Amino acid sequence: MYHHPQIGPKFLERFYGDMELTYFSDFRQGTDWLAGGKYPLCFLCRLRRAMEQGLPVSEVSPYHFKEAPGIGSNNGAIVLMNSQPHPNAARVFINWYLSRDGQIAFRQANNTVEDETTTSLREDLPLNVVPEAARRRKDVDYIEISRHDWMEWKPVGDLINAARQKSGK
């Protein structure tokens, strides 16, 4: 959200500085509070298991917001190292991995709950191998969130810490 052009640092300053937030150090605690009705909203909760257990919680789709949702590589990133022993073999593999067949194989091999929101930038994959939560929509202008220039977390942490200090939290 820090780098998102429609949200940015101002939102985080207000969110962490002006809102009356309650923090938790265990994801289960936040989910329990939400399911028990102690709090009406939980950021960074892991709700999948709670929903499967029939607890009264649900996720908000990123498509409900006016701001463009983010799209990133999640666990699907691949890197070509310098000085690898067989550079051409690595290139051949990467070309295959990024191909339609390679991305289908990746989706089929990574079909756990944790992987079901991992998206591909390819738009020609069959729907039966792409979980609904990972399907891109053609009518949405996504924000690429896996940009290398956005990977530096220090300014984000500094902003959040300053906002929390200012608010006395």
PyRosetta script that sets phi, psi and omega in degrees:
from pyrosetta import init, pose_from_sequence

init()
pose = pose_from_sequence("MYHHPQIGPKFLERFYGDMELTYFSDFRQGTDWLAGGKYPLCFLCRLRRAMEQGLPVSEVSPYHFKEAPGIGSNNGAIVLMNSQPHPNAARVFINWYLSRDGQIAFRQANNTVEDETTTSLREDLPLNVVPEAARRRKDVDYIEISRHDWMEWKPVGDLINAARQKSGK")
pose.set_psi(1, -29.0)
pose.set_omega(1, -177.8)
pose.set_phi(2, -57.6)
pose.set_psi(2, -44.5)
pose.set_omega(2, -177.1)
pose.set_phi(3, -90.9)
pose.set_psi(3, -9.0)
pose.set_omega(3, -176.5)
pose.set_phi(4, -63.3)
pose.set_psi(4, 123.3)
pose.set_omega(4, -176.5)
pose.set_phi(5, -63.4)
pose.set_psi(5, -22.1)
pose.set_omega(5, -179.9)
pose.set_phi(6, -96.4)
pose.set_psi(6, -4.8)
pose.set_omega(6, -178.7)
pose.set_phi(7, -123.3)
pose.set_psi(7, -75.9)
pose.set_omega(7, 170.9)
pose.set_phi(8, 73.2)
pose.set_psi(8, -174.9)
pose.set_omega(8, -176.1)
pose.set_phi(9, -58.9)
pose.set_psi(9, -35.9)
pose.set_omega(9, -178.3)
pose.set_phi(10, -58.9)
pose.set_psi(10, -42.0)
pose.set_omega(10, 178.4)
pose.set_phi(11, -62.2)
pose.set_psi(11, -46.4)
pose.set_omega(11, -179.2)
pose.set_phi(12, -63.5)
pose.set_psi(12, -38.1)
pose.set_omega(12, 176.9)
pose.set_phi(13, -60.6)
pose.set_psi(13, -45.2)
pose.set_omega(13, 179.7)
pose.set_phi(14, -69.3)
pose.set_psi(14, -41.5)
pose.set_omega(14, -178.1)
pose.set_phi(15, -62.0)
pose.set_psi(15, -51.6)
pose.set_omega(15, -177.1)
pose.set_phi(16, -83.3)
pose.set_psi(16, -19.3)
pose.set_omega(16, -177.8)
pose.set_phi(17, -99.8)
pose.set_psi(17, -37.5)
pose.set_omega(17, -172.8)
pose.set_phi(18, -103.1)
pose.set_psi(18, -23.4)
pose.set_omega(18, -178.6)
pose.set_phi(19, -81.2)
pose.set_psi(19, 151.2)
pose.set_omega(19, 177.2)
pose.set_phi(20, -90.3)
pose.set_psi(20, 79.4)
pose.set_omega(20, -176.0)
pose.set_phi(21, -84.5)
pose.set_psi(21, 150.9)
pose.set_omega(21, 170.2)
pose.set_phi(22, -117.4)
pose.set_psi(22, 130.9)
pose.set_omega(22, -176.0)
pose.set_phi(23, -101.5)
pose.set_psi(23, 150.5)
pose.set_omega(23, 174.4)
pose.set_phi(24, -133.9)
pose.set_psi(24, 153.1)
pose.set_omega(24, -179.0)
pose.set_phi(25, -107.3)
pose.set_psi(25, -2.2)
pose.set_omega(25, -179.8)
pose.set_phi(26, -130.8)
pose.set_psi(26, 123.8)
pose.set_omega(26, -178.2)
pose.set_phi(27, -55.5)
pose.set_psi(27, -34.7)
pose.set_omega(27, -179.6)
pose.set_phi(28, -63.3)
pose.set_psi(28, -36.3)
pose.set_omega(28, -179.7)
pose.set_phi(29, -62.7)
pose.set_psi(29, -47.0)
pose.set_omega(29, 178.6)
pose.set_phi(30, -60.7)
pose.set_psi(30, -41.5)
pose.set_omega(30, 179.0)
pose.set_phi(31, -66.0)
pose.set_psi(31, -41.5)
pose.set_omega(31, 177.8)
pose.set_phi(32, -62.0)
pose.set_psi(32, -43.4)
pose.set_omega(32, 179.1)
pose.set_phi(33, -61.4)
pose.set_psi(33, -42.7)
pose.set_omega(33, 179.3)
pose.set_phi(34, -64.7)
pose.set_psi(34, -49.3)
pose.set_omega(34, -178.0)
pose.set_phi(35, -64.4)
pose.set_psi(35, -33.0)
pose.set_omega(35, -179.7)
pose.set_phi(36, -82.5)
pose.set_psi(36, -5.2)
pose.set_omega(36, 178.1)
pose.set_phi(37, 85.2)
pose.set_psi(37, 7.3)
pose.set_omega(37, 179.0)
pose.set_phi(38, -65.4)
pose.set_psi(38, -36.5)
pose.set_omega(38, 177.9)
pose.set_phi(39, -133.3)
pose.set_psi(39, 143.7)
pose.set_omega(39, -176.9)
pose.set_phi(40, -84.3)
pose.set_psi(40, -10.5)
pose.set_omega(40, -173.1)
pose.set_phi(41, -146.7)
pose.set_psi(41, 142.6)
pose.set_omega(41, 178.9)
pose.set_phi(42, -139.5)
pose.set_psi(42, 123.4)
pose.set_omega(42, 175.1)
pose.set_phi(43, -95.2)
pose.set_psi(43, 139.4)
pose.set_omega(43, 178.7)
pose.set_phi(44, 68.1)
pose.set_psi(44, 24.8)
pose.set_omega(44, 173.5)
pose.set_phi(45, -84.5)
pose.set_psi(45, 153.7)
pose.set_omega(45, 174.9)
pose.set_phi(46, -107.6)
pose.set_psi(46, 105.7)
pose.set_omega(46, -168.8)
pose.set_phi(47, -102.3)
pose.set_psi(47, -10.8)
pose.set_omega(47, -173.4)
pose.set_phi(48, -53.1)
pose.set_psi(48, -53.8)
pose.set_omega(48, -177.5)
pose.set_phi(49, -63.0)
pose.set_psi(49, -40.6)
pose.set_omega(49, 179.5)
pose.set_phi(50, -61.5)
pose.set_psi(50, -41.3)
pose.set_omega(50, 178.6)
pose.set_phi(51, -66.1)
pose.set_psi(51, -40.6)
pose.set_omega(51, 178.8)
pose.set_phi(52, -64.1)
pose.set_psi(52, -30.0)
pose.set_omega(52, 179.0)
pose.set_phi(53, -83.0)
pose.set_psi(53, 0.0)
pose.set_omega(53, 177.3)
pose.set_phi(54, 83.0)
pose.set_psi(54, 13.9)
pose.set_omega(54, 178.3)
pose.set_phi(55, -70.9)
pose.set_psi(55, 151.1)
pose.set_omega(55, -175.0)
pose.set_phi(56, -78.8)
pose.set_psi(56, 66.6)
pose.set_omega(56, 177.6)
pose.set_phi(57, -134.0)
pose.set_psi(57, 157.0)
pose.set_omega(57, 174.4)
pose.set_phi(58, -154.1)
pose.set_psi(58, 157.9)
pose.set_omega(58, 179.2)
pose.set_phi(59, -93.4)
pose.set_psi(59, 151.3)
pose.set_omega(59, 175.4)
pose.set_phi(60, -96.0)
pose.set_psi(60, 126.7)
pose.set_omega(60, 179.3)
pose.set_phi(61, -67.7)
pose.set_psi(61, 139.1)
pose.set_omega(61, 176.9)
pose.set_phi(62, -63.0)
pose.set_psi(62, -15.5)
pose.set_omega(62, 179.9)
pose.set_phi(63, -79.7)
pose.set_psi(63, -6.2)
pose.set_omega(63, 177.0)
pose.set_phi(64, -80.3)
pose.set_psi(64, -13.2)
pose.set_omega(64, -177.2)
pose.set_phi(65, -96.6)
pose.set_psi(65, 153.1)
pose.set_omega(65, 178.7)
pose.set_phi(66, -73.5)
pose.set_psi(66, -26.4)
pose.set_omega(66, 179.7)
pose.set_phi(67, -74.0)
pose.set_psi(67, 145.1)
pose.set_omega(67, -178.7)
pose.set_phi(68, -64.9)
pose.set_psi(68, 135.7)
pose.set_omega(68, 178.0)
pose.set_phi(69, -73.2)
pose.set_psi(69, 156.6)
pose.set_omega(69, 178.2)
pose.set_phi(70, -85.8)
pose.set_psi(70, 153.2)
pose.set_omega(70, 174.2)
pose.set_phi(71, -137.7)
pose.set_psi(71, 135.5)
pose.set_omega(71, -177.9)
pose.set_phi(72, -150.7)
pose.set_psi(72, 178.7)
pose.set_omega(72, -175.9)
pose.set_phi(73, -79.7)
pose.set_psi(73, -19.0)
pose.set_omega(73, -176.8)
pose.set_phi(74, 47.2)
pose.set_psi(74, -121.4)
pose.set_omega(74, -179.4)
pose.set_phi(75, -93.7)
pose.set_psi(75, 15.4)
pose.set_omega(75, -178.9)
pose.set_phi(76, -101.2)
pose.set_psi(76, 11.9)
pose.set_omega(76, -178.4)
pose.set_phi(77, -71.9)
pose.set_psi(77, 151.3)
pose.set_omega(77, 177.1)
pose.set_phi(78, -139.3)
pose.set_psi(78, 145.2)
pose.set_omega(78, -175.2)
pose.set_phi(79, -130.7)
pose.set_psi(79, 140.8)
pose.set_omega(79, 173.1)
pose.set_phi(80, -102.7)
pose.set_psi(80, 115.7)
pose.set_omega(80, -176.1)
pose.set_phi(81, -80.8)
pose.set_psi(81, 151.9)
pose.set_omega(81, 171.7)
pose.set_phi(82, -70.4)
pose.set_psi(82, 149.3)
pose.set_omega(82, 172.8)
pose.set_phi(83, 56.9)
pose.set_psi(83, 37.6)
pose.set_omega(83, 176.0)
pose.set_phi(84, -73.7)
pose.set_psi(84, 152.9)
pose.set_omega(84, -175.1)
pose.set_phi(85, -65.3)
pose.set_psi(85, -32.7)
pose.set_omega(85, -178.7)
pose.set_phi(86, -131.0)
pose.set_psi(86, 77.5)
pose.set_omega(86, -173.9)
pose.set_phi(87, -59.4)
pose.set_psi(87, -36.0)
pose.set_omega(87, -179.7)
pose.set_phi(88, -69.7)
pose.set_psi(88, -36.5)
pose.set_omega(88, 177.0)
pose.set_phi(89, -63.0)
pose.set_psi(89, -41.2)
pose.set_omega(89, 178.7)
pose.set_phi(90, -63.0)
pose.set_psi(90, -42.1)
pose.set_omega(90, 179.2)
pose.set_phi(91, -64.3)
pose.set_psi(91, -41.7)
pose.set_omega(91, 178.2)
pose.set_phi(92, -61.3)
pose.set_psi(92, -44.1)
pose.set_omega(92, 179.3)
pose.set_phi(93, -62.7)
pose.set_psi(93, -46.0)
pose.set_omega(93, -178.6)
pose.set_phi(94, -62.4)
pose.set_psi(94, -41.6)
pose.set_omega(94, 177.5)
pose.set_phi(95, -60.6)
pose.set_psi(95, -41.8)
pose.set_omega(95, 177.5)
pose.set_phi(96, -66.4)
pose.set_psi(96, -46.4)
pose.set_omega(96, -177.4)
pose.set_phi(97, -56.4)
pose.set_psi(97, -39.1)
pose.set_omega(97, -179.1)
pose.set_phi(98, -82.9)
pose.set_psi(98, -9.1)
pose.set_omega(98, 179.0)
pose.set_phi(99, -73.6)
pose.set_psi(99, 170.0)
pose.set_omega(99, 177.9)
pose.set_phi(100, -58.4)
pose.set_psi(100, -47.8)
pose.set_omega(100, -179.9)
pose.set_phi(101, -62.4)
pose.set_psi(101, -40.3)
pose.set_omega(101, 179.2)
pose.set_phi(102, -64.7)
pose.set_psi(102, -41.1)
pose.set_omega(102, 179.8)
pose.set_phi(103, -71.4)
pose.set_psi(103, -32.8)
pose.set_omega(103, 174.1)
pose.set_phi(104, -64.8)
pose.set_psi(104, -45.1)
pose.set_omega(104, 178.6)
pose.set_phi(105, -61.6)
pose.set_psi(105, -41.4)
pose.set_omega(105, 178.4)
pose.set_phi(106, -60.9)
pose.set_psi(106, -46.5)
pose.set_omega(106, -179.6)
pose.set_phi(107, -62.2)
pose.set_psi(107, -41.5)
pose.set_omega(107, -178.4)
pose.set_phi(108, -68.6)
pose.set_psi(108, -33.4)
pose.set_omega(108, 179.9)
pose.set_phi(109, -79.6)
pose.set_psi(109, -23.8)
pose.set_omega(109, -177.3)
pose.set_phi(110, -117.3)
pose.set_psi(110, 78.4)
pose.set_omega(110, -176.1)
pose.set_phi(111, -121.5)
pose.set_psi(111, 30.0)
pose.set_omega(111, 177.1)
pose.set_phi(112, -85.4)
pose.set_psi(112, 170.3)
pose.set_omega(112, -179.9)
pose.set_phi(113, -57.6)
pose.set_psi(113, -40.5)
pose.set_omega(113, -178.3)
pose.set_phi(114, -65.1)
pose.set_psi(114, -26.4)
pose.set_omega(114, -176.4)
pose.set_phi(115, -93.7)
pose.set_psi(115, -4.7)
pose.set_omega(115, -169.0)
pose.set_phi(116, -73.6)
pose.set_psi(116, -9.6)
pose.set_omega(116, 174.7)
pose.set_phi(117, -104.1)
pose.set_psi(117, 2.2)
pose.set_omega(117, 177.9)
pose.set_phi(118, -68.9)
pose.set_psi(118, 120.4)
pose.set_omega(118, -176.1)
pose.set_phi(119, -99.5)
pose.set_psi(119, 164.6)
pose.set_omega(119, 173.3)
pose.set_phi(120, -120.4)
pose.set_psi(120, 146.3)
pose.set_omega(120, 176.2)
pose.set_phi(121, -76.4)
pose.set_psi(121, -8.7)
pose.set_omega(121, 176.5)
pose.set_phi(122, -75.5)
pose.set_psi(122, 142.3)
pose.set_omega(122, 179.2)
pose.set_phi(123, -111.2)
pose.set_psi(123, 6.5)
pose.set_omega(123, -176.2)
pose.set_phi(124, -109.6)
pose.set_psi(124, 21.3)
pose.set_omega(124, 179.1)
pose.set_phi(125, -84.6)
pose.set_psi(125, 142.9)
pose.set_omega(125, 178.8)
pose.set_phi(126, -65.2)
pose.set_psi(126, 140.4)
pose.set_omega(126, -176.7)
pose.set_phi(127, -61.4)
pose.set_psi(127, -27.1)
pose.set_omega(127, -177.4)
pose.set_phi(128, -70.6)
pose.set_psi(128, -12.7)
pose.set_omega(128, 176.6)
pose.set_phi(129, -107.1)
pose.set_psi(129, -4.5)
pose.set_omega(129, -179.6)
pose.set_phi(130, -111.7)
pose.set_psi(130, 112.3)
pose.set_omega(130, 178.2)
pose.set_phi(131, -57.5)
pose.set_psi(131, 150.5)
pose.set_omega(131, -176.1)
pose.set_phi(132, -54.2)
pose.set_psi(132, -40.5)
pose.set_omega(132, -178.3)
pose.set_phi(133, -66.2)
pose.set_psi(133, -17.9)
pose.set_omega(133, -178.3)
pose.set_phi(134, -102.5)
pose.set_psi(134, 0.1)
pose.set_omega(134, -178.1)
pose.set_phi(135, -78.2)
pose.set_psi(135, 130.2)
pose.set_omega(135, 176.1)
pose.set_phi(136, -82.4)
pose.set_psi(136, 148.2)
pose.set_omega(136, 177.8)
pose.set_phi(137, -106.7)
pose.set_psi(137, 135.7)
pose.set_omega(137, -178.4)
pose.set_phi(138, -69.9)
pose.set_psi(138, -21.3)
pose.set_omega(138, -177.5)
pose.set_phi(139, -89.2)
pose.set_psi(139, 7.9)
pose.set_omega(139, -176.0)
pose.set_phi(140, -116.6)
pose.set_psi(140, 134.4)
pose.set_omega(140, 176.4)
pose.set_phi(141, -97.0)
pose.set_psi(141, 94.6)
pose.set_omega(141, -174.7)
pose.set_phi(142, -74.3)
pose.set_psi(142, 157.8)
pose.set_omega(142, 173.3)
pose.set_phi(143, -104.1)
pose.set_psi(143, 123.9)
pose.set_omega(143, 177.2)
pose.set_phi(144, -72.3)
pose.set_psi(144, 115.2)
pose.set_omega(144, -175.3)
pose.set_phi(145, -102.9)
pose.set_psi(145, -1.8)
pose.set_omega(145, 179.6)
pose.set_phi(146, -97.9)
pose.set_psi(146, 25.9)
pose.set_omega(146, -178.6)
pose.set_phi(147, -69.0)
pose.set_psi(147, 137.8)
pose.set_omega(147, -178.0)
pose.set_phi(148, -62.2)
pose.set_psi(148, -31.5)
pose.set_omega(148, -178.9)
pose.set_phi(149, -77.4)
pose.set_psi(149, -3.5)
pose.set_omega(149, 176.1)
pose.set_phi(150, -105.5)
pose.set_psi(150, 3.7)
pose.set_omega(150, -174.8)
pose.set_phi(151, -82.3)
pose.set_psi(151, -10.3)
pose.set_omega(151, 178.9)
pose.set_phi(152, -79.0)
pose.set_psi(152, 112.5)
pose.set_omega(152, -175.0)
pose.set_phi(153, -91.8)
pose.set_psi(153, -9.9)
pose.set_omega(153, -176.7)
pose.set_phi(154, -58.0)
pose.set_psi(154, -48.2)
pose.set_omega(154, 179.3)
pose.set_phi(155, -62.0)
pose.set_psi(155, -32.7)
pose.set_omega(155, 178.6)
pose.set_phi(156, -68.0)
pose.set_psi(156, -48.8)
pose.set_omega(156, 178.6)
pose.set_phi(157, -61.2)
pose.set_psi(157, -41.6)
pose.set_omega(157, 178.4)
pose.set_phi(158, -61.5)
pose.set_psi(158, -43.5)
pose.set_omega(158, 179.6)
pose.set_phi(159, -63.1)
pose.set_psi(159, -45.9)
pose.set_omega(159, -179.5)
pose.set_phi(160, -63.7)
pose.set_psi(160, -45.2)
pose.set_omega(160, 179.3)
pose.set_phi(161, -61.9)
pose.set_psi(161, -41.7)
pose.set_omega(161, 179.2)
pose.set_phi(162, -64.4)
pose.set_psi(162, -42.1)
pose.set_omega(162, 179.5)
pose.set_phi(163, -64.7)
pose.set_psi(163, -40.9)
pose.set_omega(163, 179.2)
pose.set_phi(164, -66.9)
pose.set_psi(164, -41.0)
pose.set_omega(164, 178.5)
pose.set_phi(165, -63.1)
pose.set_psi(165, -44.2)
pose.set_omega(165, -179.5)
pose.set_phi(166, -59.3)
pose.set_psi(166, -36.2)
pose.set_omega(166, -178.6)
pose.set_phi(167, -86.8)
pose.set_psi(167, -7.7)
pose.set_omega(167, -179.8)
pose.set_phi(168, 81.3)
pose.set_psi(168, 19.7)
pose.set_omega(168, -178.5)
pose.set_phi(169, -104.0)
pose.dump_pdb("model.pdb")
